[in-house]
Structures are given as C-alpha cells and as structure tokens.
C-alpha cells in the first residue's frame, strides 16, 4: 500500500517514467551492473543513479566507460580499488566533533593512499581526458595520511611513538606486569600443594590463582570468583594487589592519552571534510564507471554513437537482450536470438505483428532497453556500430495492468497508463519514444481497433517513434496509406509450428493462433471449425497474401545467396588466374634477364674478336693472305648481324593454327591450336599445359613478333568493382593469436591494404584483451564499414570479420 501511495504523490509524468523503468526491468539490469562494482558505495551508486536527461552527460558517461575499459584491459590484473573504503559515516562523525577509532582512521589513510595510486594510474590527458579531468581536482592529503599512519598501528592500536607520555606510561605498565608475573610464578611454586592448577588465570581484569576451597585460610588475598562446583576459588594474592592497583591507574592514564590523540586526529579529518568528501565522490564515480565497463565487456558490447540531429536513424545490428544473456549464462536459459533494428528518420510508427510467444514483447523491451543503456553510458551487446538519435524520454505500456484492489479491468489499466504517457509527452519537452504492447486489446475488437488507429496517428504527430505490438489486421494496412508507418513481424516456422523469434521488417505477420492451439493440444475438430469460420469471413485471404509475401521473400533471399555463391566462385577463379599471370610475369622477367646477359656476352665476344683482327692486321708480319681471311670473317659477322636485324624488324607474321611458337614468358615452344575470332588471343598447347595468351606474349621460333597491335579487353559485368568474396580463404584470413595489440594492428593494417573484401581476423577468446583492442582500433578506421563476429563454424567469438567500405 505504501508503494501505491508514493506513486500517487508523484507528478503524472514521473509516474509514467517510473512505470516504464519497471516495465523494462531497468532495476534488474542495474542490479546486474552493481555485481561488477568493487566497493559497497559503488554498488549503491549503480542501483541509485538516475538516467541522464541531457546528451552531454550521456556522452561523458560513455567516454568514462570507454576510457576505463581500455585502462582495465591494459592493466595487469585490471584496475584495483583495494584500499578504498566507505568514509561517509566516518566523515560525518568527525565533522560534528566526534572521535573515531584507530581502525576507522586507518580506513581514511588507506583511502588516501589508494586515491593517490589511482590518480597516477589514470592521469593521461591524451588517452583518458575525461577521467584525467575528474581526478585532476582531487586532494589526496599526504600530510594527513602520514600523520595517521605514524600514530596508528596496522591493528588500529595507537602506536607508542604517537606520544612520549604514552610511550612512558606503557613502559611503566609493562615493567609492573613483569614484576607481578614473577611474584605470581613464585606463589605457584610455593603453594603448589593447595592449588588446583598451575596456570595464572584472570578475573575482572585481575590475575588470580586457582586455590582449593579448603585451603582458603592458608592463603591471603582477594577472592574474585569460584567454580560451579565450589571446589575451587580464584584468589588474587595480597602481595600483588598494590601492583594491580598501580597498573589500573596507569592504564586509565593511557586510555585518556589515547582518546586525546584520537580526538586530535579526528579533528584533522573533520577540518578536511570537503576535500575528503569530494575524494570519496570521485572514487565512487570511478567504481561506477568501472562497473559499467566490466559489464559491457562481459556482454561483448560495443559503444553506441548518439547523435543530436533529428534526422538520425535507429541502427542496431543483432542486439541481444542483456537480461536474457544473463539467464543464458548463469541460469542455463535458452540461447538468445539477436534482433536487428534499422528505422529510417522518416518513420514514426512501427507495428509489430506475429504469433503469441513469438518474441514481440521481447523485441519491444529490447528496443527500449537499448535506448536507456545508451543514455546510461553502457556498451550495447550487438555487432557493428549502433547509431541512435538522442531521445529525451522512453515511455512504455507493456503487460497487464489489471488490478482488483483499484477495481481496474485490463482495458482500464491500459487506458490509465496511456493517459499518463500522453500527459508526460505534453509536459516534458524533447523527443520521445513510446512502446505499446497489445494495443487496443481487452475490449470490443471494433472499438479497440478504432482507438488503436486514432492513438497511433496522434502519436505519429507528437513523438519521435512509436513501436506497437498488435494482432489487429487493420493496423497492418496503415503502412499503405501513410508513409510514416511501417510493418514488422516475428518469424514463425509453419513446419515445426514454432516461432523463430527473428524480427522481419517490411512484412506483416500472421498470428498463427490456430497452429499454436493445435501444438498446445486443442482438439482438431475445434481448430478445423475455427479455420472454416476464418475462410468464410475472408480473413484467410489476408493470411494467404502474407504467406505469399513471406515465401517470395524467402525465394529472393535464396536467389541472393545463389548469386553470392556464383560471385564467390568467379572471384576464386579470378584469383587463380591472377596468380598464374603473376607467375608468368616472374618467369618472363627471368627469361628477359637471361637473354640480356647472353646478348651482352655476345657483344663482348664480338668486340674482342674485332680487336684481335685489328691487332693482327697492324702486325708488321701481316701479309695479303691474312688480310683476305680477316676480311672474310668481318663480312661473315656483318651478315649474321644483318640477318638478326631483318628478323627482328620483320612484322608481317601472323600466327595460325598448327604454327609452332615460343611463349615469351617461360621460353618454351608450343603449338597454336586455336586463334580467337578477333585475332588478339591464341590458345597454345605446350606439352600438357594449355594456355590462352595474347599475341604480344608469343613469337615465332625464329624470333618474329606478330603484327597485330595490342588489344584492349573490356569486361561487362553487373557486379560492382568493389565487390568481393564473402567466403573465407587463406588469402583473406590472418591469425594474430599470441601477439600484442600493437603488433596485431600492424599486421592487420598491412593485410587490409592488400585485400579487397572482408578480412577474417583470428584473435582467439582468452581474456578478450586482444579482441577488444583490435576492435576499438578498427572502429576508428575510416575505410572500415562494420565488424562482425564470424559464424560458429568459422571461429565464433574467437574470430572477427572486417568489412571494408
């Protein structure tokens, strides 16, 4: 009852916002986040913090989350908040002039020491500007820390060195205790026959001996206690009573001196109340940011991009509901089916239809929860880079509001909640999102449908986006009369009679109520009769149209997959041909180098021969016969040179089938078995190797080049030039496991420069540090379009796929 009273005391718009948070299970999400906090005050902050109402605060929260995530990954063992304590009660007591214990003072000193360590660790204005700014204004009070640690021991006891008087009094007490102990040991030996035990006990903070009750008259002293049976009395010998009194008096002085010191140190803490309070607040913010960061890392989340422009669309690819992920991991829940959203800026209403238990409400909650998480500075569990416009408030009507205490029916409960939503929209400025579940249900279908249509048209004029789930067929037709409306549906497998939980955009869904009823055990006679009523009313025609649209979409998807497969095979063939061409180029270069070396050697040999002939002719002993033979040799060399020149300059040769030619690239001879119609290509059989080459790549066996000019080959294709294979191969896969982040970045960058299409990066799972470092770096690259996780058969979470623009 107190909860209801508190609600009615709130303003109407605040009630609507609070109800929305409860309906979207936001408190449960905050509980999960708090489990990642380190300190008690950090856990309180996770549960008590409100969602920011301005985009600057949300961006600051997100910046804190990202900076702390990176630092936590880089730090061995993660960021440690060891030594940070909750000082709230301690500081208030010191502020009011009270005194705290030594243990509590040590908590203050340990917190100051931890804050100084964390400030050194975090301070980096370049890589962590937001957190560095937060820690730049804190005071760690090193003098106060040293004062407390000097005066208080680790156990919380005031140290002897804190005061000369305290040290002197404690030495006196120690001396008297030793003297008293020696006297008691002497009594143990002297009166051993009348003692029950040889152990010095203690009663009322005084030393006693266990004396037999019958020997009380033989022993002088003060009785402090007796045993339950009465056979033993515990007596303090008279000789040590004065020593005990002196010890008590000294201990009273010691206590006064300790209290004096504690009051002094507590007053020092109180004088620095504002500094210590600000320090505690900053440390709580750090723990809060660290909890958000570690929760996002556990989810495998990515940072959303929040834009203030009104024409920003909603883009979330494969969003997984975080509460369902928690159930899957910790409660053995079902595998979470991701949901994708892509809502253009022009849309104002999305109607989600489909079968019961098909996931309509989960899709509704997922969208609302994603908006709240983005505003809270959390990473979203999806792939790629989520894009969201700034939303001032999220309002929801989900579930049954039936109440016996308030005399409300289901329909009345929905109407009251929608009224609060409309009032909140009117009183709070800024863009809003409205989530409506089973709109118009709980009353006459005709009136409910009319009310639902009117409400959606009104909301289309007033709010940024409305998402509603419904079973009314009339709402599915709104899209065709108003471009601001769009249909979506949850999938249903008609063969297994089970929902698939996938959200399909652009096609309305069938309720499949009869199929679900059959699966749940309703008699076939009843369902067949219901099917006959549907057929007579013409409703079956609409379902047939929807089914036809679903089948057409499935065929289009299969055709697209077949086209993609054909494209993959084409690109693989292209890669193979390119590889052979590159190999031929390398062989051609080797052959040309070999020919150049042979030519240079031939020239040098000819020059040497000519020099020898000239020297012989210049010899005084040369005769006519020598001159004639020398002339013949020169003419022979000239004829050989002229023949090579004629052969190389002869360009009238055209190859035809059956000619023997030489492949210039590899220097091998082969036979022409086919000439293309345009005469620009020939097919040459070289041994068992069959190759189609251009005319420029062959020559006759006597060195003649074909006379045909170089041809330009133009390829007609409907495939964009930037298209690429989506099949994983050795050429588009890189393994960076075992490398550091900066080493992996260098290898991936080099690979991206030499590849067209997606790149598979195998980074493994491990601690996740390498994966997160690579993803953060890749997201900042302008030429990267998106990053997705590989299929389970290709590595799953241990492999990421990078798609280029």
C-alpha positions in Angstrom: 0.0 0.0 0.0 2.8 2.4 0.8 4.2 1.9 -2.7 0.9 2.9 -4.3 0.6 5.9 -2.0 4.1 7.0 -3.1 3.2 6.7 -6.8 0.1 8.9 -6.4 2.1 11.5 -4.7 4.4 11.8 -7.7 3.7 14.0 -10.7 1.9 12.2 -13.5 4.9 12.4 -15.9 7.2 11.0 -13.2 4.8 8.1 -12.6 4.9 7.3 -16.3 8.7 7.3 -16.4 9.0 5.2 -13.2 6.5 2.7 -14.6 8.5 2.5 -17.8 11.7 1.7 -16.0 9.9 -1.1 -14.0 8.2 -2.5 -17.2 11.6 -2.6 -19.0 13.2 -4.4 -16.0 15.7 -1.5 -15.6 16.1 -2.1 -11.8 17.1 -5.7 -12.5 19.7 -4.5 -15.1 21.1 -2.1 -12.5 21.4 -5.0 -10.0 23.4 -6.9 -12.6 25.7 -3.9 -13.2 26.2 -3.5 -9.4 27.5 -7.0 -9.2 30.6 -5.8 -11.2 31.3 -3.0 -8.7 34.1 -3.3 -6.2 33.0 -1.2 -3.2 29.8 -1.0 -1.3 29.2 2.6 -2.2 29.9 1.7 -5.9 27.1 -0.9 -5.7 24.8 1.7 -4.2 25.6 4.1 -7.0 24.8 1.6 -9.7 21.4 1.0 -8.2 20.6 4.6 -7.3 21.9 6.6 -10.2 19.3 8.1 -12.5 19.4 8.0 -16.3 20.9 11.3 -17.7 18.5 13.8 -19.1 20.9 15.6 -21.4 23.2 14.3 -24.2 26.3 15.9 -22.7 26.0 13.8 -19.5 25.3 10.6 -21.6 28.4 11.3 -23.7 30.5 11.9 -20.6 29.3 8.6 -19.1 30.1 6.8 -22.3 33.6 8.4 -22.5 34.3 7.3 -18.9 33.2 3.8 -19.8 35.4 3.5 -22.8 38.5 5.1 -21.1 38.1 2.8 -18.1 37.6 -0.2 -20.3 40.8 0.4 -22.2 42.8 1.0 -19.0 41.3 -2.1 -17.3 42.4 -4.2 -20.3 45.9 -2.7 -20.4 46.5 -3.1 -16.7 47.8 -6.4 -15.5 45.0 -7.8 -13.3 42.7 -4.9 -14.1 42.1 -1.7 -12.2 42.3 -2.4 -8.4 40.2 -0.4 -5.9 41.9 -2.2 -3.0 42.1 0.2 -0.1 39.1 2.3 -1.0 36.6 2.4 1.9 33.2 3.9 2.6 34.0 7.1 4.6 30.5 8.6 4.7 29.8 7.9 8.4 33.4 8.5 9.5 33.5 11.9 7.9 30.1 13.0 9.3 31.1 12.0 12.9 34.4 13.9 12.5 32.6 16.9 11.1 30.4 17.1 14.1 33.4 17.0 16.5 33.2 13.3 17.4 36.0 10.9 17.7 36.6 7.8 15.6 38.6 4.7 16.4 42.0 3.8 15.1 40.6 1.3 12.6 38.4 4.0 11.1 41.3 6.4 10.9 43.3 3.8 9.1 40.4 3.5 6.6 40.8 7.2 5.9 44.6 6.8 5.4 44.2 3.7 3.2 41.6 5.5 1.0 44.0 8.5 0.6 46.9 6.2 -0.4 44.6 4.3 -2.9 43.4 7.5 -4.4 47.0 8.7 -5.0 47.8 5.4 -6.7 44.7 5.5 -8.9 45.4 9.2 -9.9 48.9 8.2 -11.1 47.5 5.3 -13.0 44.6 7.2 -14.6 46.2 10.6 -15.3 46.8 10.7 -19.1 45.1 13.7 -20.6 45.8 12.4 -24.2 44.3 9.0 -24.0 42.0 9.5 -21.0 40.9 13.1 -21.0 37.5 12.6 -19.2 38.8 10.5 -16.3 42.0 12.6 -16.0 39.9 15.8 -15.7 37.8 14.0 -13.0 40.9 13.1 -10.9 42.8 16.4 -11.6 40.8 18.3 -8.9 41.1 15.8 -6.0 43.3 16.3 -3.0 45.0 13.2 -1.5 46.2 15.0 1.7 49.6 13.2 2.1 50.3 15.0 5.4 47.1 13.7 6.9 47.8 10.2 5.7 51.3 10.2 7.2 50.0 11.6 10.5 47.5 8.8 10.8 49.9 6.1 9.7 52.6 7.3 12.1 50.2 7.4 15.1 48.1 4.3 14.5 49.4 0.7 14.1 48.0 -1.7 11.5 45.8 -3.3 14.1 44.2 0.1 14.9 46.1 0.5 18.3 47.6 3.9 19.0 51.3 3.5 18.5 53.8 4.2 21.3 55.6 6.7 19.0 52.5 8.9 18.8 53.3 10.5 22.2 56.2 10.5 24.6 53.8 10.4 27.6 52.0 7.4 26.1 55.3 5.6 25.5 56.5 6.2 29.1 53.2 5.1 30.7 53.2 1.9 28.6 56.7 1.1 29.6 55.8 1.5 33.3 52.8 -0.8 32.9 55.0 -3.3 31.2 57.5 -3.2 34.0 54.8 -3.6 36.7 53.2 -6.5 34.8 56.6 -8.3 34.6 57.2 -7.8 38.3 53.7 -9.0 39.1 54.1 -12.1 36.9 57.3 -13.1 38.6 55.7 -12.8 42.1 52.7 -15.0 40.9 55.1 -17.6 39.5 56.8 -17.8 42.9 53.5 -18.3 44.6 52.7 -21.1 42.1 55.8 -23.0 43.2 55.3 -22.2 46.9 51.7 -23.2 47.2 51.6 -25.9 44.6 50.1 -28.4 47.1 46.9 -26.3 47.7 46.4 -25.1 44.1 44.0 -26.8 41.7 46.1 -25.7 38.7 49.5 -24.2 37.9 48.1 -21.6 35.5 47.7 -17.9 36.1 44.1 -17.0 35.2 42.3 -13.7 35.0 39.1 -12.5 36.5 37.8 -8.9 36.3 41.0 -7.9 34.6 43.0 -9.1 37.7 45.4 -12.0 37.9 44.1 -15.0 40.1 45.3 -18.4 41.2 43.0 -21.5 41.3 43.0 -22.4 45.0 41.4 -25.4 46.6 38.4 -24.2 48.6 39.6 -26.0 51.8 42.9 -24.0 51.8 41.4 -20.5 51.8 42.6 -19.9 55.4 46.2 -20.6 54.4 46.3 -18.0 51.6 46.0 -14.2 51.9 44.3 -12.4 49.1 41.0 -11.3 47.5 38.6 -13.8 46.1 37.2 -12.8 42.7 35.3 -15.9 41.6 34.7 -19.6 42.3 34.0 -22.7 40.3 30.5 -24.0 39.6 31.1 -27.0 41.9 32.5 -24.8 44.7 35.7 -26.8 45.0 37.9 -24.1 43.5 38.2 -20.4 44.3 40.0 -17.8 42.2 42.0 -15.6 44.5 44.3 -12.7 43.8 47.3 -12.8 46.2 47.5 -9.9 48.6 51.1 -9.2 47.7 50.2 -8.3 44.1 47.2 -6.2 44.8 49.1 -2.9 45.1 50.9 -3.7 41.8 47.5 -4.3 40.2 46.2 -1.0 41.5 49.2 0.8 40.1 48.7 -0.9 36.7 45.0 0.1 36.7 45.8 3.7 37.4 48.5 3.8 34.7 46.1 2.2 32.2 43.5 4.8 32.9 46.0 7.5 32.1 47.0 5.6 28.9 43.3 5.5 27.9 43.0 9.2 28.4 46.1 9.9 26.3 44.9 7.6 23.5 41.5 9.3 23.5 43.2 12.7 23.4 45.3 11.6 20.3 42.2 10.1 18.6 40.2 13.3 19.1 43.1 15.3 17.6 43.4 13.1 14.5 39.6 13.0 14.2 39.5 16.8 14.3 42.1 16.9 11.5 39.8 14.7 9.4 36.9 16.9 10.2 38.8 20.0 9.0 39.4 18.3 5.7 35.8 17.2 5.3 35.1 18.9 2.0 38.3 17.5 0.4 37.7 14.0 1.7 34.0 14.1 0.7 35.0 15.2 -2.9 37.6 12.5 -3.0 35.1 9.8 -1.9 32.7 11.0 -4.6 35.3 10.8 -7.3 36.3 7.2 -6.2 32.6 6.3 -6.3 32.3 7.6 -9.8 35.4 5.6 -10.8 33.9 2.4 -9.3 30.6 3.2 -11.1 32.4 3.7 -14.4 34.4 0.5 -13.8 31.3 -1.5 -13.2 29.7 -0.2 -16.4 32.9 -1.0 -18.3 33.2 -4.6 -17.0 29.5 -5.2 -17.5 29.9 -4.1 -21.1 33.0 -6.2 -21.6 31.2 -9.2 -20.2 28.3 -8.7 -22.6 30.8 -8.2 -25.5 29.2 -4.8 -26.1 30.2 -2.0 -28.4 29.9 1.7 -28.0 26.9 3.4 -29.5 27.1 6.6 -31.5 24.5 9.0 -30.1 23.7 12.0 -32.4 21.6 15.0 -31.6 20.4 15.6 -35.2 16.7 14.9 -35.6 17.2 13.1 -38.9 19.4 10.3 -37.4 18.0 6.8 -37.9 18.0 3.9 -35.5 20.5 1.2 -36.4 21.3 -1.8 -34.1 22.6 -5.0 -35.7 22.0 -8.2 -33.8 21.1 -6.7 -30.4 20.9 -9.3 -27.7 18.7 -8.6 -24.7 21.1 -8.3 -21.7 18.8 -9.9 -19.2 18.3 -12.9 -21.5 22.1 -13.1 -21.9 22.4 -13.3 -18.1 19.8 -16.1 -18.0 21.6 -18.0 -20.7 25.0 -17.8 -18.9 24.1 -18.1 -15.3 20.6 -19.8 -15.3 21.0 -22.2 -18.1 18.5 -20.3 -20.2 17.8 -20.7 -23.9 20.2 -19.3 -26.5 19.4 -15.6 -27.1 18.2 -14.8 -30.6 19.5 -11.4 -31.7 17.2 -8.7 -33.0 18.2 -6.1 -35.6 16.6 -2.6 -35.9 17.0 -0.2 -38.9 14.4 2.5 -38.7 14.7 5.5 -41.1 14.3 9.0 -39.8 11.0 9.5 -41.7 9.2 6.6 -39.9 7.1 7.5 -36.9 5.2 4.2 -36.2 6.2 0.6 -36.4 3.6 -2.1 -36.0 5.0 -5.5 -34.9 2.7 -8.4 -35.6 3.0 -12.2 -35.4 2.1 -15.2 -33.2 1.8 -15.2 -29.4 5.0 -16.3 -27.6 6.9 -15.3 -30.8 9.0 -12.6 -29.3 7.0 -9.4 -30.0 7.2 -8.1 -26.4 10.9 -9.1 -26.2 11.6 -7.0 -29.3 9.7 -4.1 -27.7 11.6 -4.3 -24.5 14.9 -4.8 -26.3 14.5 -1.6 -28.2 13.5 0.5 -25.1 16.3 -1.1 -23.0 18.9 -0.3 -25.7 17.9 3.4 -25.7 18.2 3.5 -21.9 21.5 1.7 -21.9 23.0 4.1 -24.4 21.9 7.1 -22.3 23.4 5.4 -19.2 26.8 5.2 -20.9 26.7 1.4 -21.3 28.1 -0.7 -24.2 25.4 -2.4 -26.2 25.5 -6.2 -26.9 25.4 -6.0 -30.7 27.7 -6.0 -33.6 29.0 -3.2 -35.7 28.5 0.4 -34.5 25.0 1.2 -33.2 23.6 4.5 -34.3 21.0 6.2 -32.2 19.4 9.7 -32.1 19.2 11.4 -28.7 15.9 10.5 -27.0 14.7 12.6 -24.1 12.3 10.0 -22.6 11.2 6.5 -23.2 7.5 5.7 -22.2 6.0 2.2 -22.2 2.7 0.4 -21.7 3.7 -3.3 -21.5 1.9 -6.1 -19.8 -1.4 -6.4 -18.0 -2.4 -3.6 -15.7 -5.5 -5.4 -14.2 -5.9 -4.6 -10.5 -8.5 -5.9 -8.1 -7.5 -3.5 -5.4 -8.1 -0.5 -7.6 -11.1 -2.0 -9.4 -9.4 -1.8 -12.8 -10.0 -4.1 -15.7 -7.3 -5.0 -18.2 -8.6 -2.4 -20.7 -9.0 0.3 -18.0 -5.4 -0.3 -16.8 -4.1 0.2 -20.3 -6.1 3.4 -20.8 -4.9 4.9 -17.5 -1.3 4.1 -18.3 -1.6 5.5 -21.9 -3.2 8.7 -20.4 -0.1 9.1 -18.2 2.1 8.7 -21.3 0.2 11.4 -23.2 0.5 13.8 -20.3 4.2 13.1 -19.9 4.7 13.8 -23.7 2.8 17.1 -23.3 4.6 18.3 -20.2 8.2 17.2 -20.9 9.9 18.8 -24.0 12.2 16.9 -26.3 11.9 13.8 -28.5 10.2 10.7 -27.0 9.8 7.0 -27.8 6.6 5.2 -26.9 6.3 1.4 -26.6 2.8 -0.1 -26.6 2.1 -3.8 -26.1 -1.1 -5.4 -27.4 -2.6 -2.1 -28.3 -6.4 -2.0 -28.2 -6.8 -5.3 -26.5 -9.1 -6.1 -23.6 -12.3 -4.6 -25.2 -14.5 -5.0 -28.2 -12.3 -5.6 -31.3 -14.0 -3.0 -33.4 -13.8 -0.2 -30.9 -10.3 -1.3 -29.8 -9.1 -1.2 -33.4 -10.5 2.3 -33.9 -9.0 3.6 -30.7 -5.6 2.0 -31.6 -5.6 3.6 -35.1 -6.5 7.0 -33.6 -3.9 6.8 -30.9 -1.1 5.7 -33.4 -1.9 8.6 -35.8 -1.9 11.1 -32.8 1.5 9.7 -31.6 2.9 9.9 -35.1 2.4 13.7 -34.9 3.8 14.1 -31.4 6.7 11.7 -30.7 9.9 10.6 -32.5 8.9 7.0 -32.8 6.2 4.6 -31.6 6.5 0.9 -31.7 3.4 -1.1 -31.0 2.6 -4.8 -31.0 -0.9 -5.9 -32.2 -3.0 -8.7 -33.6 -5.4 -6.3 -35.4 -5.3 -6.7 -39.2 -6.4 -3.1 -39.8 -3.2 -1.8 -38.2 -1.2 -3.7 -40.7 -2.8 -1.8 -43.5 -1.8 1.7 -42.2 1.5 1.4 -43.9 -0.1 1.6 -47.3 -2.0 4.9 -46.6 0.7 6.7 -44.6 4.4 6.6 -45.4 5.2 7.3 -41.7 4.0 3.8 -40.8 6.0 0.5 -41.2 5.3 -3.1 -40.6 7.5 -5.7 -38.9 6.8 -9.2 -37.8 8.3 -12.0 -35.7 9.1 -15.2 -37.7 7.1 -18.4 -37.5 8.1 -21.8 -38.8 5.0 -23.4 -40.3 6.6 -26.8 -40.5 7.6 -27.1 -36.9 4.7 -24.9 -35.7 7.2 -22.9 -33.6 8.2 -19.2 -33.6 11.7 -18.4 -34.8 12.0 -15.2 -32.7 13.6 -13.4 -35.6 12.3 -9.9 -36.4 11.4 -9.3 -40.1 11.0 -5.8 -41.4 8.6 -4.7 -44.1 6.2 -7.7 -43.9 3.2 -8.0 -41.5 3.0 -11.2 -39.6 0.3 -13.8 -39.1 -1.0 -14.6 -35.6 -1.0 -18.3 -36.3 -3.3 -18.8 -33.4 -4.8 -22.0 -34.7 -1.4 -23.6 -35.4 -0.3 -22.7 -31.9 -3.6 -24.0 -30.5 -3.0 -27.3 -32.3 0.5 -27.6 -30.9 -0.7 -26.9 -27.4 -3.3 -29.8 -27.6 -6.6 -28.2 -28.7 -8.8 -30.8 -30.4 -8.5 -30.8 -34.2 -12.3 -30.7 -34.5 -12.4 -27.3 -32.8 -9.4 -25.9 -34.8 -10.8 -27.1 -38.1 -14.2 -25.5 -37.3 -12.4 -22.3 -36.5 -10.5 -22.4 -39.8 -13.8 -22.7 -41.6 -15.1 -19.6 -39.9 -12.0 -17.7 -40.9 -12.3 -18.8 -44.5 -16.0 -17.7 -44.6 -15.1 -14.3 -43.2 -12.4 -13.7 -45.8 -9.7 -13.4 -43.2 -7.9 -16.4 -44.7 -7.3 -14.4 -47.9 -5.2 -11.8 -46.0 -3.2 -14.6 -44.3 -2.6 -16.2 -47.7 -1.3 -12.9 -49.1 1.0 -12.5 -46.1 2.2 -16.1 -46.5 2.8 -15.4 -50.2 4.9 -12.4 -49.3 6.9 -14.5 -46.8 7.5 -17.2 -49.4 8.5 -14.6 -52.0 11.0 -13.0 -49.6 12.4 -16.4 -48.9 12.9 -17.1 -52.6 14.6 -13.7 -53.1 16.9 -14.5 -50.2 17.8 -17.9 -51.7 18.4 -16.2 -55.1 20.6 -13.7 -53.5 22.6 -16.4 -51.8 23.0 -18.3 -55.1 24.2 -15.1 -56.7 26.7 -14.6 -53.9 27.9 -18.1 -54.3 28.4 -17.6 -58.0 30.3 -14.4 -57.3 32.5 -16.2 -54.9 33.4 -18.9 -57.4 34.1 -16.2 -60.0 36.4 -14.4 -57.7 38.2 -17.6 -56.8 38.8 -18.3 -60.4 40.0 -14.7 -60.9 42.4 -15.1 -58.0 43.7 -18.3 -59.6 44.2 -16.7 -63.0 45.9 -13.7 -61.4 48.2 -16.0 -59.6 49.2 -17.7 -62.8 49.6 -14.4 -64.6 51.9 -13.2 -61.8 53.9 -16.4 -62.1 54.3 -16.0 -65.8 55.4 -12.4 -65.3 58.1 -13.5 -63.0 59.2 -16.2 -65.4 59.2 -13.7 -68.3 61.4 -11.3 -66.3 63.8 -14.1 -65.6 63.9 -15.1 -69.3 64.4 -11.5 -70.4 67.3 -11.1 -67.9 68.8 -14.3 -69.3 68.5 -13.0 -72.8 70.0 -9.7 -71.9 73.0 -11.4 -70.3 73.5 -13.6 -73.3 73.3 -10.5 -75.6 75.9 -8.6 -73.5 78.2 -11.7 -73.6 77.8 -12.0 -77.4 78.6 -8.3 -77.8 81.7 -8.5 -75.7 82.9 -11.6 -77.6 82.4 -9.8 -80.9 84.3 -6.8 -79.7 87.2 -9.0 -78.5 87.3 -10.8 -81.9 87.4 -7.5 -83.8 90.2 -6.2 -81.6 92.2 -9.3 -82.3 91.8 -9.0 -86.0 92.8 -5.4 -85.9 95.9 -6.2 -83.9 96.9 -8.9 -86.4 96.4 -6.6 -89.4 98.6 -4.0 -87.7 101.4 -6.5 -87.1 104.4 -5.9 -89.3 104.5 -9.5 -90.4 100.9 -9.5 -91.8 100.6 -10.5 -95.4 97.9 -10.4 -98.1 96.6 -13.8 -97.2 96.0 -12.7 -93.6 94.2 -9.6 -94.8 91.8 -11.6 -97.1 90.9 -14.1 -94.3 90.3 -11.2 -91.9 88.0 -9.5 -94.4 86.0 -12.7 -94.8 85.5 -13.0 -91.0 84.3 -9.4 -90.8 81.8 -9.9 -93.7 80.6 -13.1 -92.0 79.9 -11.3 -88.7 78.2 -8.5 -90.6 75.9 -10.9 -92.4 74.9 -12.6 -89.1 74.1 -9.1 -87.6 72.0 -8.1 -90.6 70.0 -11.4 -90.5 69.2 -10.8 -86.8 68.2 -7.2 -87.6 66.0 -8.2 -90.5 64.4 -11.0 -88.4 63.6 -8.6 -85.5 62.2 -5.9 -87.7 60.0 -8.2 -89.8 56.5 -7.7 -88.6 54.3 -9.3 -91.2 54.0 -12.7 -89.5 50.5 -13.7 -88.2 50.2 -16.9 -86.3 47.7 -19.5 -87.3 46.5 -22.9 -86.2 49.3 -25.5 -86.4 52.2 -23.0 -86.2 55.0 -23.6 -83.7 55.5 -20.6 -81.5 57.5 -19.7 -78.4 55.9 -18.4 -75.2 58.0 -15.4 -74.2 57.1 -15.6 -70.6 58.6 -19.1 -70.0 60.8 -19.5 -73.1 59.0 -22.8 -74.0 57.9 -23.8 -77.5 54.3 -24.9 -78.2 51.7 -25.4 -80.9 48.9 -23.0 -81.8 45.7 -25.0 -81.6 43.2 -22.1 -81.7 43.0 -18.4 -82.6 40.3 -16.1 -81.2 37.8 -14.5 -83.6 39.3 -11.1 -83.1 42.7 -12.5 -83.6 44.0 -10.9 -80.4 44.3 -14.2 -78.4 45.7 -17.6 -79.2 45.5 -20.9 -77.4 48.8 -22.7 -77.2 49.4 -26.3 -76.2 52.8 -26.6 -74.5 53.2 -30.2 -73.5 50.3 -31.0 -71.2 49.9 -27.3 -70.4 47.1 -25.5 -72.3 47.2 -21.7 -72.1 45.3 -18.8 -73.6 47.7 -15.9 -74.2 47.7 -12.5 -76.0 49.6 -12.1 -79.3 52.3 -10.0 -77.6 53.2 -12.9 -75.3 54.3 -15.2 -78.2 56.9 -15.1 -81.0 57.9 -17.4 -83.8 60.7 -19.9 -83.4 62.9 -17.6 -85.5 62.2 -14.6 -83.2 59.5 -12.8 -85.2 56.8 -10.9 -83.4 53.2 -11.0 -84.6 52.0 -7.9 -86.4 48.6 -7.4 -84.6 48.6 -4.4 -82.2 47.8 -4.7 -78.5 44.1 -5.2 -77.8 42.1 -3.7 -75.0 39.8 -6.1 -73.3 36.5 -4.7 -71.9 34.6 -6.8 -69.5 30.8 -6.3 -69.0 29.6 -7.2 -65.5 26.7 -6.3 -63.3 28.9 -6.8 -60.3 30.3 -3.6 -58.7 34.0 -3.2 -58.9 34.3 -3.0 -55.2 32.5 -6.4 -54.7 34.5 -9.1 -53.1 34.2 -12.6 -51.9 32.3 -13.4 -48.7 33.9 -16.9 -48.4 36.8 -17.4 -46.0 40.0 -18.4 -47.8 43.7 -18.5 -46.9 44.2 -15.2 -48.7 41.6 -13.2 -46.7 42.4 -14.7 -43.2 45.0 -13.6 -40.8 45.9 -15.2 -37.4 47.1 -12.8 -34.7 46.8 -15.1 -31.7 49.7 -14.7 -29.2 50.6 -11.2 -30.4 50.3 -7.9 -28.5 47.7 -5.4 -29.6 50.1 -3.1 -31.4 51.8 -6.0 -33.1 48.5 -7.3 -34.3 47.4 -3.8 -35.5 50.5 -3.6 -37.8 49.8 -7.0 -39.4 46.1 -6.4 -39.9 46.8 -2.9 -41.4 49.2 -4.4 -43.9 46.7 -7.1 -44.8 43.9 -4.6 -45.3 46.0 -2.6 -47.7 46.4 -5.6 -50.0 42.9 -7.1 -49.9 39.6 -6.3 -51.4 36.6 -7.5 -49.4 36.1 -8.9 -45.9 39.1 -10.0 -43.8 38.8 -12.8 -41.2 40.9 -12.0 -38.1 41.6 -15.0 -35.8 42.3 -13.5 -32.4 41.1 -16.2 -30.1 39.0 -15.8 -26.9 41.3 -15.8 -24.0 41.0 -12.8 -21.7 39.4 -10.8 -24.6 42.0 -8.1 -24.3 43.5 -8.6 -27.8 40.0 -8.7 -29.4 38.8 -5.5 -27.7 42.0 -3.7 -28.5 41.7 -4.6 -32.2 38.0 -3.8 -32.4 38.5 -0.4 -30.9 41.3 0.4 -33.3 39.4 -0.9 -36.3 36.2 1.1 -35.4 38.3 4.3 -35.7 39.4 3.5 -39.3 37.5 5.5 -41.9 37.6 2.7 -44.5 36.1 0.0 -42.3 32.3 -0.3 -42.8 31.5 -2.7 -40.0 32.9 -5.5 -37.8 31.0 -8.7 -37.1 31.7 -12.0 -35.3 32.4 -15.0 -37.5 30.0 -17.8 -37.8 30.3 -20.5 -35.2 31.8 -22.9 -37.8 34.5 -20.3 -38.6 35.6 -19.5 -35.1 32.6 -17.7 -33.5 33.7 -15.2 -30.8 37.3 -16.1 -31.4 37.2 -14.6 -34.9 36.0 -11.2 -36.2 35.2 -10.3 -39.8 36.1 -6.8 -41.0 34.1 -5.4 -43.9 35.6 -2.6 -45.9 33.7 0.3 -47.5 
